[in-house]
């Protein structure tokens, strides 16, 4: 009996502590219908395996990767593995799922999104790269100001504008650029860009900053570029001398464009030396009479390159009939490709994405040792 008398208070105390602990996990901040905020998910204090919902504005959705970014009054959150066809930025959405522990805060298992009404995007917060790197604006809709210096296109036709803001490189990935809108007039200009703040991996000793911009209309010119005629004209040797760690001075050069190396990279060459061309939107015509503009930059390995090279020579549009093979499309110079030329050929679809992008392959061999021509279109 004495043993029982000793155990009862002990188990009563344990049970009381357990009830207190469970009460602490009940989280009265969970609203009706399991409503929580993005801040609740980031804090990671919600009960595990609880059904919760977040309501906010969709600011980014990658249909192929299933990434959906939602912003509410408490901040922003990135949901993974979301299947929400048709969701677009500026749409109010409700994302529901079962809570799971994550490396930082919490995540939702098998999240599903419900589209609600169209609303205005959040007011863009002006952010500095320092705030960005400190995690103070992660996945938020922000505005960044800096100098644009290059444009590149990936194999899916998605455009990336490269800029420098407060001595930090920023890549602006611009969606909905299947038509390749020409923004060469922004190279060297000061621009203001709105989008979702993301971060990528460490590269060359610094962390890349990535801004996810839904459309080119969110890229605004704040101060126009210097006219080409007013840019300093330099030789390759002079460009090597002024090359800095970041693109800061845009210059003009005259000489030759030649391929070099196993990868057939393009180089600029004149009588004083040569520079490798980097961060190109298009390949430049290989010629001995090239006139180009770009930014001399010294890489982490100490090599001097010319970033964002663009031809400044006026070109007369060539006459074209209907293009009848993928090889003919690939062979078009950059400015010719922007002319909406007619194309008609037979091909096999080799890969198709949810966003409408398709890869096709025709049956014309460029040579006996090369594969059939491949082309991507949307």
C-alpha positions as CSV (number, residue, x, y, z in Angstrom):
1,X,0.0,0.0,0.0
2,X,2.9,2.3,0.8
3,X,4.4,1.6,-2.6
4,X,1.1,2.5,-4.3
5,X,0.9,5.6,-2.3
6,X,4.3,6.7,-3.5
7,X,3.5,5.9,-7.2
8,X,0.2,7.7,-7.4
9,X,1.6,11.2,-6.9
10,X,4.5,10.4,-9.2
11,X,2.3,9.3,-12.1
12,X,-0.1,12.2,-11.4
13,X,2.8,14.6,-11.8
14,X,3.9,13.0,-15.0
15,X,0.3,13.0,-16.4
16,X,0.0,16.6,-15.4
17,X,3.2,17.5,-17.2
18,X,2.1,15.6,-20.2
19,X,-1.2,17.5,-20.3
20,X,0.6,20.8,-20.0
21,X,2.9,19.8,-22.8
22,X,0.0,18.7,-25.0
23,X,-1.8,21.9,-24.2
24,X,1.3,23.9,-25.3
25,X,1.1,22.0,-28.6
26,X,-2.6,22.8,-29.2
27,X,-1.6,26.1,-30.7
28,X,-4.7,28.3,-30.5
29,X,-3.3,30.4,-33.4
30,X,-4.7,27.7,-35.8
31,X,-7.9,29.3,-37.0
32,X,-11.2,27.9,-38.2
33,X,-10.7,25.3,-40.9
34,X,-7.1,24.8,-39.9
35,X,-6.0,28.3,-41.1
36,X,-2.4,29.2,-40.3
37,X,0.0,31.9,-41.6
38,X,3.2,31.6,-43.5
39,X,5.0,32.8,-40.3
40,X,3.5,29.8,-38.4
41,X,5.0,27.4,-41.0
42,X,8.4,29.1,-40.9
43,X,8.5,29.1,-37.1
44,X,7.9,25.3,-37.0
45,X,5.8,25.3,-33.9
46,X,2.7,23.6,-35.3
47,X,1.8,20.1,-34.4
48,X,3.1,17.4,-36.7
49,X,0.6,15.6,-39.0
50,X,-2.0,18.3,-38.6
51,X,-4.2,19.4,-41.5
52,X,-3.7,23.1,-42.0
53,X,-4.4,25.6,-44.8
54,X,-2.6,28.8,-45.8
55,X,-4.4,31.6,-47.8
56,X,-2.4,34.2,-49.7
57,X,-1.4,35.6,-53.1
58,X,0.4,33.3,-55.5
59,X,3.6,35.2,-56.7
60,X,5.4,32.4,-58.5
61,X,4.4,28.9,-59.8
62,X,6.7,26.5,-61.6
63,X,4.5,23.9,-63.1
64,X,7.3,21.6,-64.1
65,X,9.0,21.6,-60.6
66,X,5.8,21.9,-58.6
67,X,7.0,25.0,-56.8
68,X,4.4,27.4,-55.6
69,X,5.3,30.6,-53.7
70,X,2.5,32.2,-51.6
71,X,2.7,35.5,-49.7
72,X,0.3,36.7,-47.0
73,X,0.5,39.6,-44.5
74,X,3.0,37.6,-42.3
75,X,5.5,36.9,-45.1
76,X,6.0,34.4,-47.8
77,X,6.5,30.6,-48.1
78,X,7.6,28.2,-50.8
79,X,5.6,25.0,-51.2
80,X,7.1,22.0,-53.0
81,X,5.4,19.3,-55.0
82,X,2.2,21.2,-55.7
83,X,0.1,20.1,-58.6
84,X,-2.0,23.2,-59.5
85,X,-2.5,23.5,-63.2
86,X,-3.6,27.0,-64.3
87,X,-2.4,28.8,-61.2
88,X,-0.9,32.2,-62.1
89,X,0.8,35.0,-60.2
90,X,-1.7,37.5,-58.8
91,X,-4.2,34.8,-58.0
92,X,-5.4,34.4,-54.4
93,X,-5.0,30.7,-53.4
94,X,-5.6,28.4,-50.5
95,X,-2.9,25.7,-50.0
96,X,-3.8,22.8,-47.7
97,X,-1.8,19.8,-46.5
98,X,-0.4,17.8,-43.6
99,X,2.4,19.4,-41.5
100,X,5.8,17.8,-41.6
101,X,9.1,18.8,-39.9
102,X,11.6,20.4,-42.3
103,X,15.2,21.5,-42.1
104,X,14.0,25.0,-41.5
105,X,10.5,25.3,-39.9
106,X,7.8,23.1,-41.3
107,X,6.5,21.9,-44.7
108,X,3.3,20.4,-46.0
109,X,3.1,16.9,-47.3
110,X,1.1,16.5,-50.5
111,X,-0.1,20.1,-50.6
112,X,-3.0,20.9,-52.8
113,X,-4.0,24.4,-54.0
114,X,-7.4,25.8,-54.6
115,X,-7.7,28.9,-56.8
116,X,-9.7,31.8,-55.5
117,X,-10.2,35.3,-56.9
118,X,-7.8,37.5,-58.8
119,X,-6.1,40.1,-56.5
120,X,-3.4,42.7,-56.7
121,X,0.2,41.6,-56.1
122,X,1.8,42.6,-52.8
123,X,3.5,46.0,-52.6
124,X,7.1,45.3,-53.7
125,X,9.5,45.8,-50.8
126,X,12.7,47.6,-51.9
127,X,15.4,45.2,-50.7
128,X,19.2,45.2,-50.7
129,X,21.4,42.2,-51.4
130,X,22.6,42.3,-47.8
131,X,19.0,41.8,-46.5
132,X,18.6,39.1,-49.1
133,X,21.7,37.2,-48.0
134,X,20.6,37.5,-44.4
135,X,17.3,35.7,-45.1
136,X,15.2,38.7,-44.3
137,X,13.3,38.7,-47.6
138,X,13.3,35.0,-48.6
139,X,10.5,34.3,-51.1
140,X,9.0,37.7,-50.7
141,X,7.9,39.9,-53.6
142,X,10.6,42.6,-53.7
143,X,12.1,45.3,-55.9
144,X,15.8,45.5,-56.7
145,X,17.7,48.3,-58.5
146,X,20.9,47.9,-60.3
147,X,22.7,47.9,-63.6
148,X,21.9,45.3,-66.3
149,X,24.9,44.0,-68.2
150,X,23.9,40.7,-70.0
151,X,21.1,38.6,-71.2
152,X,21.2,34.8,-71.7
153,X,18.7,32.2,-72.9
154,X,18.4,28.6,-71.6
155,X,17.5,25.6,-73.8
156,X,13.8,26.1,-72.9
157,X,13.9,29.7,-74.2
158,X,13.7,31.2,-70.7
159,X,15.5,34.6,-70.5
160,X,17.8,35.6,-67.7
161,X,18.9,39.2,-67.3
162,X,22.2,39.6,-65.4
163,X,22.6,42.7,-63.3
164,X,24.7,44.1,-60.5
165,X,23.1,45.7,-57.4
166,X,25.2,47.1,-54.5
167,X,28.3,45.2,-55.7
168,X,26.5,41.9,-55.8
169,X,25.5,39.9,-58.9
170,X,21.8,39.2,-59.3
171,X,20.3,36.9,-61.9
172,X,16.7,37.8,-63.0
173,X,14.9,34.8,-64.4
174,X,12.1,36.2,-66.6
175,X,9.2,33.8,-67.4
176,X,6.9,34.1,-70.4
177,X,9.7,35.1,-72.8
178,X,9.0,32.5,-75.5
179,X,9.0,35.3,-78.1
180,X,12.4,36.5,-76.9
181,X,11.5,40.2,-76.4
182,X,14.6,42.3,-77.3
183,X,16.0,44.1,-74.2
184,X,19.4,44.9,-75.6
185,X,18.5,48.6,-75.0
186,X,18.7,47.9,-71.2
187,X,22.3,46.7,-71.3
188,X,24.3,49.3,-69.3
189,X,21.1,50.9,-68.1
190,X,20.0,51.2,-64.5
191,X,16.9,49.1,-64.0
192,X,14.3,48.4,-61.3
193,X,13.1,44.9,-61.2
194,X,10.3,43.2,-59.2
195,X,10.0,39.5,-58.5
196,X,10.3,36.8,-55.9
197,X,13.5,36.6,-53.9
198,X,15.2,33.3,-54.2
199,X,18.8,32.2,-53.5
200,X,21.0,29.7,-55.3
201,X,24.2,27.8,-54.6
202,X,27.6,29.2,-53.6
203,X,29.7,29.9,-56.7
204,X,33.2,31.4,-57.0
205,X,33.2,32.4,-53.4
206,X,29.9,34.2,-53.4
207,X,26.2,33.2,-53.2
208,X,24.2,33.8,-56.3
209,X,21.0,35.8,-55.8
210,X,18.1,34.8,-58.1
211,X,15.0,36.9,-58.6
212,X,12.1,35.1,-60.1
213,X,10.3,37.6,-62.4
214,X,7.0,36.6,-63.9
215,X,7.1,38.8,-67.0
216,X,9.4,41.3,-68.7
217,X,6.9,44.1,-67.9
218,X,8.3,44.0,-64.3
219,X,11.7,45.1,-65.6
220,X,11.6,48.9,-65.8
221,X,14.3,51.3,-67.0
222,X,15.3,53.8,-64.3
223,X,18.2,55.5,-66.2
224,X,18.9,54.9,-69.9
225,X,22.0,53.2,-71.2
226,X,24.9,55.3,-72.6
227,X,24.5,55.6,-76.4
228,X,26.9,53.2,-78.2
229,X,28.6,56.0,-80.0
230,X,29.5,57.6,-76.6
231,X,31.1,54.3,-75.2
232,X,34.9,54.3,-75.0
233,X,36.5,52.5,-77.9
234,X,39.3,50.2,-76.7
235,X,41.5,47.4,-77.9
236,X,41.5,43.9,-76.5
237,X,44.7,44.6,-74.5
238,X,43.1,47.7,-73.0
239,X,40.0,45.8,-72.2
240,X,42.1,43.2,-70.3
241,X,43.7,46.0,-68.2
242,X,40.4,47.6,-67.2
243,X,38.7,44.3,-66.4
244,X,37.4,44.3,-62.8
245,X,35.8,41.7,-60.6
246,X,32.3,43.0,-61.5
247,X,31.0,44.4,-64.8
248,X,31.2,48.2,-64.4
249,X,32.4,49.8,-67.7
250,X,30.8,49.1,-71.0
251,X,33.2,49.5,-74.0
252,X,33.3,49.2,-77.8
253,X,35.7,47.0,-79.7
254,X,36.5,46.3,-83.3
255,X,38.1,43.1,-84.6
256,X,37.3,39.5,-85.3
257,X,34.9,36.9,-83.8
258,X,36.5,33.5,-83.9
259,X,35.7,30.1,-82.5
260,X,38.3,28.5,-80.2
261,X,38.9,25.4,-78.2
262,X,37.1,22.0,-78.0
263,X,33.8,23.7,-77.1
264,X,34.1,26.1,-80.0
265,X,33.7,29.0,-77.7
266,X,33.6,32.5,-79.3
267,X,36.5,34.9,-78.8
268,X,37.1,38.5,-79.8
269,X,40.5,39.1,-81.3
270,X,42.4,42.1,-82.6
271,X,46.0,42.9,-83.2
272,X,46.6,43.5,-79.5
273,X,45.2,40.3,-78.0
274,X,42.0,38.4,-77.4
275,X,39.0,38.0,-75.0
276,X,36.7,35.1,-74.5
277,X,33.0,36.1,-74.9
278,X,30.7,35.2,-71.9
279,X,27.0,35.5,-71.0
280,X,25.7,35.8,-74.5
281,X,22.1,35.9,-75.6
282,X,23.0,34.7,-79.1
283,X,26.1,33.6,-80.9
284,X,27.7,36.4,-82.8
285,X,28.4,36.1,-86.6
286,X,32.0,34.9,-87.0
287,X,33.6,37.7,-89.0
288,X,36.8,39.8,-89.3
289,X,34.7,43.0,-89.3
290,X,33.0,42.7,-85.9
291,X,31.9,45.8,-84.0
292,X,30.7,44.8,-80.5
293,X,30.0,46.3,-77.0
294,X,30.4,44.5,-73.7
295,X,31.8,44.6,-70.2
296,X,35.4,43.5,-69.5
297,X,35.4,41.3,-66.3
298,X,38.0,39.3,-64.6
299,X,36.9,35.9,-63.4
300,X,37.8,34.2,-60.2
301,X,40.5,32.3,-62.0
302,X,42.0,35.6,-63.1
303,X,40.9,35.3,-66.8
304,X,39.7,38.4,-68.5
305,X,36.4,37.9,-70.4
306,X,33.9,40.2,-72.2
307,X,30.4,39.7,-70.6
308,X,27.2,40.5,-72.4
309,X,28.7,41.1,-75.9
310,X,26.3,42.5,-78.4
311,X,26.9,43.4,-82.0
312,X,26.6,47.2,-82.7
313,X,26.9,46.9,-86.5
314,X,23.7,47.7,-88.4
315,X,22.6,44.6,-90.5
316,X,20.3,44.5,-93.5
317,X,17.6,41.9,-93.0
318,X,18.1,38.9,-95.3
319,X,15.3,37.6,-97.6
320,X,13.8,34.3,-96.4
321,X,11.3,31.9,-97.8
322,X,9.6,29.3,-95.6
323,X,12.1,27.5,-93.4
324,X,11.8,23.8,-94.0
325,X,14.2,22.2,-91.5
326,X,15.4,22.6,-87.9
327,X,18.9,23.1,-89.1
328,X,17.7,26.3,-91.0
329,X,16.1,27.6,-87.9
330,X,19.3,27.0,-85.8
331,X,21.4,28.8,-88.5
332,X,19.4,32.0,-88.2
333,X,21.3,35.0,-86.9
334,X,19.8,36.5,-83.7
335,X,18.1,39.5,-85.4
336,X,16.7,37.3,-88.1
337,X,15.2,34.9,-85.6
338,X,13.3,37.8,-84.0
339,X,11.4,38.5,-87.3
340,X,8.7,35.9,-86.9
341,X,9.7,34.0,-90.0
342,X,7.4,31.2,-91.4
343,X,8.5,27.7,-90.5
344,X,7.1,24.4,-91.9
345,X,8.6,21.0,-91.4
346,X,7.8,17.5,-90.3
347,X,9.3,16.2,-87.0
348,X,8.8,13.9,-84.1
349,X,8.0,15.2,-80.7
350,X,10.7,13.8,-78.4
351,X,9.7,15.5,-75.1
352,X,6.8,17.6,-73.9
353,X,6.4,19.7,-70.7
354,X,3.3,20.7,-68.8
355,X,3.9,24.4,-69.6
356,X,3.5,23.7,-73.4
357,X,7.2,23.5,-74.3
358,X,8.0,20.7,-76.7
359,X,11.2,19.3,-78.2
360,X,11.0,18.0,-81.7
361,X,13.5,16.2,-83.9
362,X,13.5,16.1,-87.7
363,X,15.1,13.6,-90.1
364,X,17.7,15.8,-91.7
365,X,21.3,14.9,-90.8
366,X,23.8,17.7,-90.7
367,X,26.6,15.2,-91.3
368,X,27.1,11.5,-91.1
369,X,28.6,11.8,-87.6
370,X,26.0,14.2,-86.1
371,X,22.6,13.5,-84.6
372,X,19.4,14.6,-86.1
373,X,18.5,18.2,-85.6
374,X,16.6,19.1,-82.5
375,X,14.4,22.1,-81.8
376,X,12.4,23.5,-78.8
377,X,9.3,25.5,-79.2
378,X,6.3,26.7,-77.1
